[in-house]
Amino acid sequence: MSDPVLIARSPADLPSRTQLLAMSGLEFMQAMLAGQIPHPTIAGLMGYRLTHVAPGRVTLTGAADFGHTNPFGAVHGGWYGTVLDTALGCTVMTAVPQGRWYTTLEYKVNITRALPLGMEIEAEGLLDHAGRSTAVAHATIRGRADGRVYATGSTTCIIMGEG
């Protein structure tokens, strides 16, 4: 993660609702990847970044550090949940039509093994379904060096707005 990433530092850095609705979700995600729209603040706090955007597919890379640990020194479950929620939501966003938006109805996380601190990961989100009013996606966190699955997740989102 050596290239600098544009991260929102204040509400003024975020696109307006009018700007958001003028783009399709895919265009929005591509603009974020290109650095034309900032990554959300949470990306900087949690140590991940958007690295690939395609229709129905998004990848993030990152690593948990000591600031993301629980009282036992292991990666906190909230870190896995945040990374997966981002991968899932961004994947759904690639299918949202111009003039519409989405929000998460539910998401589920399964942590399959402990992630070593500092291990570079790739989180891949894949779209399973996008209809007029709902979308479903799943995501996986894998170690970049070992290819092992560290966590999986799934989501159902509601697509809102005129459609």
Beta strands, then each sheet from edge to edge (+ up, - down):
strand 1: 48-54
strand 2: 57-62
strand 3: 101-111
strand 4: 121-130
strand 5: 134-143
strand 6: 149-160
sheet 1: 1+ 2- 4+ 5- 6+ 3-
end
